[in-house]
Amino acid sequence: GKKGWIKKSQLQKKAQNRIVMGWKHNGSKENYTQQLKHPNLNVVSPRSYTLTDTGNYVSVSVDTKYIQAAHKQGKQVWQLIGNKFDPVLTGSVLGHTKKRQKLVSALRDSLVKTKSDGINVDFENIDPKNKKDFVLFIGELKKALKPHGIKVSVDVTRENDDPYWSKSLDRKALGKIADYIIIMGYDEHWGGSPVAGSVSSLPWIKEGTKLLMKEVPAHKIILAVPFYTREWVTDLSTKKVKSHDRTMAEVNKIISSQKLKKVWDKQTQQNYVVYTSKGKKHQIWIEDKKSMKLRIDLVKQNHLGGTAAWYIGSETPDIWDVYHFNQ
Protein backbone atom coordinates (compact mmCIF):
# COMPACT_ATOMS: atom_id res chain seq x y z
CA GLY A 1 0.00 0.00 0.00
CA LYS A 2 2.99 2.33 -0.24
CA LYS A 3 4.06 4.54 -3.11
CA GLY A 4 7.69 4.42 -4.11
CA TRP A 5 10.21 4.87 -6.87
CA ILE A 6 12.54 2.51 -8.67
CA LYS A 7 15.48 3.21 -10.96
CA LYS A 8 14.71 2.69 -14.64
CA SER A 9 17.88 0.60 -14.94
CA GLN A 10 16.44 -1.93 -12.47
CA LEU A 11 13.36 -2.54 -14.57
CA GLN A 12 13.20 -5.29 -17.12
CA LYS A 13 12.00 -3.88 -20.40
CA LYS A 14 10.11 -6.12 -22.76
CA ALA A 15 10.27 -5.32 -26.48
CA GLN A 16 6.82 -4.82 -27.91
CA ASN A 17 6.26 -6.72 -31.12
CA ARG A 18 3.42 -4.75 -32.59
CA ILE A 19 0.67 -6.37 -34.60
CA VAL A 20 0.29 -5.03 -38.15
CA MET A 21 -2.83 -6.74 -39.39
CA GLY A 22 -4.80 -6.54 -42.61
CA TRP A 23 -8.31 -7.84 -43.15
CA LYS A 24 -8.72 -9.82 -46.36
CA HIS A 25 -11.65 -8.61 -48.45
CA ASN A 26 -12.82 -8.06 -51.97
CA GLY A 27 -9.83 -9.36 -53.94
CA SER A 28 -8.66 -12.05 -56.32
CA LYS A 29 -6.31 -14.96 -55.58
CA GLU A 30 -3.48 -13.09 -57.38
CA ASN A 31 -4.07 -10.00 -55.24
CA TYR A 32 -3.95 -12.01 -52.03
CA THR A 33 -0.66 -13.62 -53.04
CA GLN A 34 0.81 -10.16 -53.67
CA GLN A 35 -0.52 -8.78 -50.39
CA LEU A 36 1.25 -11.48 -48.42
CA LYS A 37 4.56 -10.05 -49.63
CA HIS A 38 4.23 -6.76 -47.68
CA PRO A 39 7.24 -6.90 -45.34
CA ASN A 40 5.61 -4.78 -42.61
CA LEU A 41 2.42 -6.83 -42.49
CA ASN A 42 2.57 -9.64 -39.91
CA VAL A 43 -1.05 -10.79 -39.45
CA VAL A 44 -3.78 -11.43 -42.04
CA SER A 45 -7.44 -12.00 -41.28
CA PRO A 46 -9.68 -13.75 -43.82
CA ARG A 47 -13.44 -14.05 -43.25
CA SER A 48 -13.70 -17.80 -42.66
CA TYR A 49 -16.58 -18.21 -40.21
CA THR A 50 -20.14 -16.94 -40.12
CA LEU A 51 -22.64 -17.36 -37.31
CA THR A 52 -25.68 -19.46 -38.30
CA ASP A 53 -28.76 -20.78 -36.48
CA THR A 54 -28.31 -24.47 -37.30
CA GLY A 55 -25.84 -27.33 -36.74
CA ASN A 56 -22.79 -26.11 -34.85
CA TYR A 57 -24.02 -22.53 -35.26
CA VAL A 58 -21.19 -21.64 -37.62
CA SER A 59 -20.64 -21.98 -41.35
CA VAL A 60 -17.02 -22.70 -42.14
CA SER A 61 -15.10 -21.75 -45.28
CA VAL A 62 -11.41 -21.89 -44.40
CA ASP A 63 -8.92 -21.55 -47.24
CA THR A 64 -6.10 -23.86 -46.13
CA LYS A 65 -3.95 -22.96 -49.15
CA TYR A 66 -4.08 -19.30 -48.10
CA ILE A 67 -3.01 -20.22 -44.54
CA GLN A 68 -0.05 -22.20 -45.90
CA ALA A 69 0.94 -19.32 -48.22
CA ALA A 70 0.69 -16.83 -45.34
CA HIS A 71 2.79 -19.03 -43.05
CA LYS A 72 5.37 -19.39 -45.80
CA GLN A 73 5.67 -15.59 -45.86
CA GLY A 74 6.03 -15.52 -42.06
CA LYS A 75 2.55 -14.12 -41.44
CA GLN A 76 0.09 -15.20 -38.76
CA VAL A 77 -3.50 -15.95 -39.74
CA TRP A 78 -6.33 -14.81 -37.48
CA GLN A 79 -9.58 -16.18 -38.92
CA LEU A 80 -12.52 -13.79 -38.77
CA ILE A 81 -15.95 -14.79 -37.52
CA GLY A 82 -18.86 -12.47 -38.31
CA ASN A 83 -22.43 -12.38 -37.01
CA LYS A 84 -24.07 -10.88 -40.15
CA PHE A 85 -24.78 -7.80 -37.95
CA ASP A 86 -27.88 -9.76 -36.91
CA PRO A 87 -28.92 -9.05 -33.28
CA VAL A 88 -31.66 -11.70 -33.20
CA LEU A 89 -29.40 -14.51 -34.51
CA THR A 90 -26.56 -13.40 -32.19
CA GLY A 91 -28.84 -13.34 -29.15
CA SER A 92 -30.38 -16.73 -29.94
CA VAL A 93 -26.94 -18.41 -30.08
CA LEU A 94 -25.04 -16.50 -27.39
CA GLY A 95 -27.94 -16.44 -24.95
CA HIS A 96 -28.06 -20.23 -24.83
CA THR A 97 -25.31 -22.09 -22.93
CA LYS A 98 -25.46 -25.31 -24.99
CA LYS A 99 -25.46 -23.47 -28.32
CA ARG A 100 -22.50 -21.35 -27.20
CA GLN A 101 -20.56 -24.46 -26.19
CA LYS A 102 -21.29 -26.11 -29.54
CA LEU A 103 -20.07 -23.01 -31.36
CA VAL A 104 -16.90 -22.75 -29.25
CA SER A 105 -16.06 -26.44 -29.80
CA ALA A 106 -16.61 -26.18 -33.57
CA LEU A 107 -14.38 -23.08 -33.77
CA ARG A 108 -11.64 -24.66 -31.65
CA ASP A 109 -11.62 -27.86 -33.73
CA SER A 110 -11.45 -25.93 -37.01
CA LEU A 111 -8.75 -23.48 -35.83
CA VAL A 112 -6.56 -26.29 -34.48
CA LYS A 113 -7.05 -28.48 -37.55
CA THR A 114 -6.17 -25.67 -39.98
CA LYS A 115 -3.14 -24.56 -37.91
CA SER A 116 -4.59 -21.06 -37.56
CA ASP A 117 -2.82 -18.64 -35.21
CA GLY A 118 -5.80 -16.69 -33.96
CA ILE A 119 -9.42 -15.69 -34.27
CA ASN A 120 -10.90 -12.25 -34.82
CA VAL A 121 -14.43 -11.93 -33.45
CA ASP A 122 -16.34 -9.30 -35.41
CA PHE A 123 -19.78 -9.32 -33.78
CA GLU A 124 -21.54 -6.03 -34.40
CA ASN A 125 -25.03 -4.69 -33.76
CA ILE A 126 -25.61 -6.79 -30.62
CA ASP A 127 -28.80 -6.44 -28.59
CA PRO A 128 -27.86 -4.76 -25.26
CA LYS A 129 -29.65 -7.57 -23.39
CA ASN A 130 -26.92 -9.94 -24.67
CA LYS A 131 -24.05 -7.80 -23.33
CA LYS A 132 -23.11 -10.39 -20.66
CA ASP A 133 -23.65 -13.33 -23.03
CA PHE A 134 -21.05 -11.89 -25.41
CA VAL A 135 -18.52 -11.64 -22.57
CA LEU A 136 -19.31 -15.25 -21.58
CA PHE A 137 -18.77 -16.39 -25.15
CA ILE A 138 -15.37 -14.66 -25.40
CA GLY A 139 -14.39 -16.17 -22.02
CA GLU A 140 -15.35 -19.69 -23.11
CA LEU A 141 -13.60 -19.23 -26.45
CA LYS A 142 -10.39 -18.00 -24.80
CA LYS A 143 -10.43 -20.92 -22.35
CA ALA A 144 -10.85 -23.43 -25.20
CA LEU A 145 -8.09 -21.89 -27.33
CA LYS A 146 -5.50 -21.09 -24.66
CA PRO A 147 -4.00 -24.61 -24.49
CA HIS A 148 -3.41 -24.40 -28.26
CA GLY A 149 -1.75 -20.97 -28.10
CA ILE A 150 -4.41 -19.49 -30.38
CA LYS A 151 -4.94 -15.74 -29.91
CA VAL A 152 -8.36 -14.16 -29.41
CA SER A 153 -9.02 -10.63 -30.71
CA VAL A 154 -12.34 -8.81 -30.43
CA ASP A 155 -13.50 -5.90 -32.60
CA VAL A 156 -15.23 -3.02 -30.83
CA THR A 157 -16.70 0.23 -32.12
CA ARG A 158 -15.46 3.57 -30.92
CA GLU A 159 -17.67 4.51 -28.00
CA ASN A 160 -20.93 6.23 -28.97
CA ASP A 161 -24.51 6.50 -27.74
CA ASP A 162 -26.04 3.78 -29.91
CA PRO A 163 -27.36 0.95 -27.69
CA TYR A 164 -26.83 -1.79 -30.29
CA TRP A 165 -23.62 -0.59 -31.95
CA SER A 166 -21.80 0.52 -28.81
CA LYS A 167 -23.55 0.20 -25.45
CA SER A 168 -23.89 -3.58 -25.85
CA LEU A 169 -20.09 -3.98 -25.55
CA ASP A 170 -18.54 -4.39 -22.11
CA ARG A 171 -15.12 -3.21 -23.25
CA LYS A 172 -13.53 -3.53 -19.81
CA ALA A 173 -14.64 -7.15 -19.31
CA LEU A 174 -13.71 -8.09 -22.89
CA GLY A 175 -10.30 -6.46 -22.43
CA LYS A 176 -9.58 -8.62 -19.41
CA ILE A 177 -10.24 -11.84 -21.32
CA ALA A 178 -9.11 -11.25 -24.92
CA ASP A 179 -5.50 -11.02 -26.07
CA TYR A 180 -6.35 -7.96 -28.15
CA ILE A 181 -9.20 -5.48 -28.48
CA ILE A 182 -9.40 -3.93 -31.95
CA ILE A 183 -10.99 -0.49 -32.02
CA MET A 184 -12.63 0.07 -35.39
CA GLY A 185 -11.38 3.58 -35.98
CA TYR A 186 -13.67 4.44 -38.88
CA ASP A 187 -17.27 5.17 -39.84
CA GLU A 188 -17.37 8.44 -37.91
CA HIS A 189 -19.54 9.33 -40.90
CA TRP A 190 -20.95 6.00 -42.06
CA GLY A 191 -22.22 4.90 -45.46
CA GLY A 192 -25.81 6.06 -44.99
CA SER A 193 -24.98 9.22 -43.03
CA PRO A 194 -27.30 12.14 -43.85
CA VAL A 195 -24.33 14.46 -43.28
CA ALA A 196 -21.10 14.47 -45.31
CA GLY A 197 -17.89 14.16 -43.33
CA SER A 198 -14.69 12.31 -42.63
CA VAL A 199 -14.66 8.53 -42.25
CA SER A 200 -12.13 8.99 -39.45
CA SER A 201 -10.93 12.42 -38.36
CA LEU A 202 -7.87 12.41 -36.14
CA PRO A 203 -9.50 14.19 -33.13
CA TRP A 204 -12.39 11.68 -33.23
CA ILE A 205 -10.17 8.62 -33.16
CA LYS A 206 -7.76 10.19 -30.64
CA GLU A 207 -10.65 10.71 -28.24
CA GLY A 208 -11.98 7.19 -28.92
CA THR A 209 -8.58 5.66 -28.18
CA LYS A 210 -8.29 7.64 -24.92
CA LEU A 211 -11.73 6.45 -23.83
CA LEU A 212 -10.82 2.83 -24.57
CA MET A 213 -7.51 3.12 -22.73
CA LYS A 214 -9.47 3.87 -19.54
CA GLU A 215 -10.94 0.37 -19.77
CA VAL A 216 -8.37 -1.74 -21.66
CA PRO A 217 -4.56 -1.83 -21.16
CA ALA A 218 -2.82 0.05 -24.00
CA HIS A 219 -0.66 -2.92 -25.07
CA LYS A 220 -3.84 -4.93 -25.76
CA ILE A 221 -5.38 -2.26 -28.02
CA ILE A 222 -5.05 -2.48 -31.79
CA LEU A 223 -6.12 0.61 -33.72
CA ALA A 224 -7.98 -0.31 -36.91
CA VAL A 225 -7.48 2.25 -39.66
CA PRO A 226 -9.38 2.84 -42.91
CA PHE A 227 -7.58 2.08 -46.17
CA TYR A 228 -10.70 3.52 -47.84
CA THR A 229 -12.71 6.71 -47.77
CA ARG A 230 -16.06 7.98 -49.06
CA GLU A 231 -17.01 10.33 -51.83
CA TRP A 232 -19.94 12.44 -50.65
CA VAL A 233 -22.33 13.71 -53.32
CA THR A 234 -24.83 16.41 -52.36
CA ASP A 235 -27.62 17.25 -54.76
CA LEU A 236 -27.65 21.05 -54.58
CA SER A 237 -31.35 21.35 -55.47
CA THR A 238 -32.70 18.75 -52.99
CA LYS A 239 -29.78 18.92 -50.45
CA LYS A 240 -29.90 15.10 -50.35
CA VAL A 241 -26.58 13.41 -49.55
CA LYS A 242 -25.32 10.14 -51.01
CA SER A 243 -21.97 8.45 -50.47
CA HIS A 244 -19.78 6.00 -52.38
CA ASP A 245 -16.98 3.95 -50.83
CA ARG A 246 -13.70 4.69 -52.57
CA THR A 247 -10.31 2.97 -52.45
CA MET A 248 -7.21 5.17 -52.29
CA ALA A 249 -6.45 4.50 -55.98
CA GLU A 250 -10.01 5.50 -56.97
CA VAL A 251 -9.61 8.79 -55.09
CA ASN A 252 -6.34 9.52 -56.92
CA LYS A 253 -8.14 8.91 -60.24
CA ILE A 254 -10.89 11.38 -59.31
CA ILE A 255 -8.30 13.99 -58.26
CA SER A 256 -6.39 13.70 -61.54
CA SER A 257 -9.44 13.48 -63.84
CA GLN A 258 -11.06 16.53 -62.23
CA LYS A 259 -7.69 18.35 -61.92
CA LEU A 260 -8.27 18.93 -58.21
CA LYS A 261 -5.87 20.35 -55.66
CA LYS A 262 -5.69 18.77 -52.21
CA VAL A 263 -6.20 21.19 -49.33
CA TRP A 264 -5.09 20.37 -45.78
CA ASP A 265 -8.06 20.39 -43.43
CA LYS A 266 -6.74 21.35 -39.98
CA GLN A 267 -9.87 20.21 -38.20
CA THR A 268 -9.83 16.59 -39.41
CA GLN A 269 -6.04 16.49 -39.97
CA GLN A 270 -6.62 15.18 -43.49
CA ASN A 271 -6.30 16.33 -47.07
CA TYR A 272 -9.62 17.38 -48.59
CA VAL A 273 -11.00 18.00 -52.09
CA VAL A 274 -14.28 19.43 -53.30
CA TYR A 275 -15.78 20.15 -56.74
CA THR A 276 -19.19 20.80 -58.29
CA SER A 277 -20.47 19.13 -61.43
CA LYS A 278 -23.98 18.90 -62.96
CA GLY A 279 -25.64 20.49 -59.93
CA LYS A 280 -23.93 18.13 -57.51
CA LYS A 281 -21.27 18.90 -54.94
CA HIS A 282 -18.59 16.20 -54.46
CA GLN A 283 -16.51 16.09 -51.25
CA ILE A 284 -13.73 13.71 -50.20
CA TRP A 285 -11.81 13.64 -46.95
CA ILE A 286 -8.75 11.78 -48.15
CA GLU A 287 -6.97 8.82 -46.62
CA ASP A 288 -3.34 8.90 -47.71
CA LYS A 289 0.23 8.60 -46.47
CA LYS A 290 -0.14 11.79 -44.41
CA SER A 291 -3.34 10.78 -42.57
CA MET A 292 -1.99 7.26 -42.05
CA LYS A 293 1.29 8.49 -40.55
CA LEU A 294 -0.64 10.51 -37.94
CA ARG A 295 -2.50 7.35 -36.89
CA ILE A 296 0.72 5.33 -36.74
CA ASP A 297 2.13 8.11 -34.52
CA LEU A 298 -0.93 7.77 -32.29
CA VAL A 299 -0.19 4.05 -31.88
CA LYS A 300 3.44 4.79 -30.98
CA GLN A 301 2.68 7.66 -28.59
CA ASN A 302 0.15 5.61 -26.63
CA HIS A 303 2.19 2.36 -26.73
CA LEU A 304 -0.72 0.52 -28.34
CA GLY A 305 -0.47 -3.11 -29.44
CA GLY A 306 -0.51 -2.32 -33.15
CA THR A 307 -2.76 -1.53 -36.10
CA ALA A 308 -5.25 -3.32 -38.33
CA ALA A 309 -6.43 -2.13 -41.73
CA TRP A 310 -9.81 -2.40 -43.42
CA TYR A 311 -9.09 -3.59 -45.92
CA ILE A 312 -5.89 -4.79 -47.46
CA GLY A 313 -5.70 -4.17 -51.18
CA SER A 314 -7.62 -0.88 -51.07
CA GLU A 315 -4.47 1.10 -50.20
CA THR A 316 -1.88 2.66 -52.51
CA PRO A 317 1.59 1.04 -52.23
CA ASP A 318 3.19 4.15 -50.63
CA ILE A 319 1.08 3.63 -47.48
CA TRP A 320 3.47 0.92 -46.35
CA ASP A 321 6.32 3.44 -46.19
CA VAL A 322 4.90 4.89 -42.95
CA TYR A 323 4.55 1.51 -41.26
CA HIS A 324 7.76 1.66 -39.28
CA PHE A 325 7.48 0.75 -35.64
CA ASN A 326 10.73 1.19 -33.79
CA GLN A 327 10.62 -1.54 -31.23
N, C-alpha and C positions, 0 to 999 in steps of 0.2 A: 504493500500500500504506500510505498514511498516513491518520490520522484527523484531521479538522479541523472547523472551524465556518464557517458562512456566515450573513450577516445575512438575516433573513426578507425584508426589503425587496428583496434582490437576486434572490430566487427568483421565477420565473414561476409564477403559480398558475392552474390550469386549472379552470374551473367544471365541476362534475360533474352531468351531466344524468342523473338517476337513472331507471332503468326502473321503470315501474309497470305490471305485466303482469297480465292475467286470462286464465285458460284458459276456453275456450268449451265448455260441456257442458250437456246435459240441458234445453235450453230451446226455446222456439218462435221463429219468425222475428220476431214482434213484440217478444219479450223481447230478442233480439239487437240489434234496431234501437235499443231504449231504452238498452241497456248501452253502446252506442257513444257515448252522449251524456255519459257521466261525464267531467267536465273533467280530473280528476286521472289518469285512465287513459291511458297512451300506447302500450301494446302489447297486442294481442289474439292469442290462440293457439288456432285451431280444429284439431280432429283431422282432418287431411286425407290422411294417408298411413299405411298399415299394411304391415308386413313380410309377405311371402308366400314360398312356396317355388317359384313358377313365374314364367315370363316375365322381367320386369325385377326380380323379387323385391320389388315394391311394388305395392299396390293404391292407386289414386289417386282421391280424391273431393274435388276442390277447388271451393269455392263462389266463383266469380269475382265474383258480385254482392256477396257479403259483403266481399270484398277492396276492391271499389270504394267501398262504403258506408263502410268503415273509413277508407280513404284520404281520403274526403271530409270525415270528422270529424277528420282530422289524426292518425290512429292508424297505427302500423306493424302489419304482420301477420307473425307468425312461425308458419309452419305446423308442426303437431306430427306427428311420426312415432312410432308405437308398435310394439312387438314382440310384442304379445299376451301379454307376461310368459312367453313360451315359450323356455326355454333351448335346446331341441333345434333348433328352427327358427333361432334367432339364431345358434347355433354353426355350423349348416350353411351359412348365407349368409356370415357374417363370417369364417369360417375358410377361405374359398375366394377367392383373389385375383380370379379372373375374375367371380365372382358379385358380389363387393364393388364392382368397377369398374362392372358393369352397373347396380347399384343407385344408385351415386353419379351416374352419367350421367343416369339416369332422373329422379332428384331434381333435379339441376341444371337439366335441360331444363324440367321442370314449374315450378320456382320462378321461373326467368327468364321463361318464357312468361306466367305469371300475375301478374308484377310483384310477387311477394312480397318482403318485406323481410328475412326471416330464416327459420331452421328451428329447431325445438325437438326435440331427440332424447330421447325418453322410453323408453329401453331398460332394462327392469328384470328382475330374476331371471335374470341371466346366469351361465352355467357359468364357474367360476373359470378353467378351462383356456382360455377365450376372452378373458381379460383383455387380452392384448396385441392381439388381433384387433380389439377394440372401439376401442382407441387408434388402430390403423392406419386403421380406418374413419373415425373423426372427423378424422384428419389428411388423408386423401384427400378427404373431403367439404369441409373448409376450403379446401384447395388449389383445388378445382373452383369453389368459390363466391366466393373472394376477388376475382377480376377483376370480378365482378358486384356487389361491395359488399354481398353477402348475409351477414347475421350467423349465426353458429352458436352455439347454446346447448345445454348438455347437463345433463339432470336427474340428480342423484345423491342417494342416501339419506343420512341422517345416519349417521355411522360406527357400526357395531355388529358383533357377532361372527358374523353369518350369512354363510357363504361365498358364497351365491348373491346375496343381497340387498345385500351390502355389500363383502365382501372381493374381489369380482370387478371392482371399480372402481379403476383407478389414477388417483385424483383429481389427483395432482400432474402426471402426464403429460397428462391431459385439460385441466387448467387452463392448461397452456402453449400448447395448440393453440387451444382454443375461445375465443370472444369472451366468453362468460359461462358460469359453472357455477351451476346453480340447485339449492340445497339444499332438498330436500323436507322442510320443517320440520313434519311431522305424522306420524301413525300411531305415536306413542310407544306407545299402546295401540291396536292395529289391530282391524279388524272382528271377527276370530275370536278375539280375546284371551280366555284363560280367566280373566283378572283385570280387574276394572273399573278405569278410570283415565282420566286426561286424554289427549286426542288430541295435545296439544302443550303441556306445562308449560314455563314460562319458563326454569327452570334447565336443563332438558333441551336446549332449543334453543340456549340461550346457550353451553352446553358444546360442542354440535355445531358451532356457528359458529366457536368458538375453535379446535377441532380442524381444521376445514377451512381456516381462515386460516393454519395452519402450512404448508399445501401449495399454496394458491391465493391470489394477490394479492387483497386485500379488494375493490378496485374491480371485480373480475371476478365477485364473488359476488353472486348474487341470492337473497334469503331468501324461500322460498315459504311462505305462511301459509294456515291453514285457514279458509275462510269457512263451515265446517260443524263440527259436533261429533257426539258419539254419546250416545244414551240407553242406559244400562246397566241391564238388568233381571235381578235375582238372585232365583231361586226360593228362598224361605227354607226350604222343606222339603228340597229336593235340593241346594241351594247351587250349582246350575248357573247360569252367567252367559250371557246373550244380549245382543247390542247392535243398535241401530238407528241408521243415519245420520240426522242431523237438520239441516235448514237453520236459520239463525238465527231466521227467522220461526216455524218449527215449535216451536222451543224457547220463544219468547215465548208462543205459544198454550198450551203445556203449563203454563207458569208461571202464566198468568192463569186457566186452567180449574181448576187444582188449588189456586189461591190460595197459591202458594208465595212464600217470601221468600228472595231471593238472599243468600248469605253469602260473604264474601271469604275465600278459601282462601290463606293466606300461603305455603304450601309450593309450590303450582302457580302462584301469582300470577294466579288466575282467580276469577270468581264461581262458586258451586257451589249446587246445589239437590238435595234428597233427599226422597222421600216413600214411604210404603208403602201398597199397595192390593192387596186380594185375595191376600194371602200372598206378594206380590212387592215387592221393594225396587227403587225407581227412582232412579238417580243420573245427574246431568249436570254435567260440568265445562263451563262456558259460554264460548263465544266471543262477545265483544261489543266495543263501543267501547273499553272499558277494557283488555281483553287485547290488542286490536289495537294500541292506542297504545304499549304496552310493547314490542311487536315492532318498530314503526316507530322507536321510540327506539333499539332495538338496532342497526337499520340505520344510523341517523345516527351513533351513538357509535362504531361500528366502520368508518365510511366505506365501507359496502358499496355495491355497484352498483345496488341497488334491491330491489323486492319483486315477487313473483308470487302470485296467489291461486287456490287450488282451492276452489270454482270460481265464476266470476262469475255472479251471479244468485241465489246461495244466501245472500247477505248482506242485512242490513237497510240501508236507505238512509243511516242515520246513520254507518255505518262510514267513508264517504268523507270525513267531517269531520276525521278524524285523519290523512288522507293529505296532510300538508303537509311537503314537503321544502324547507327553505331552502337554496337553492343557494349 
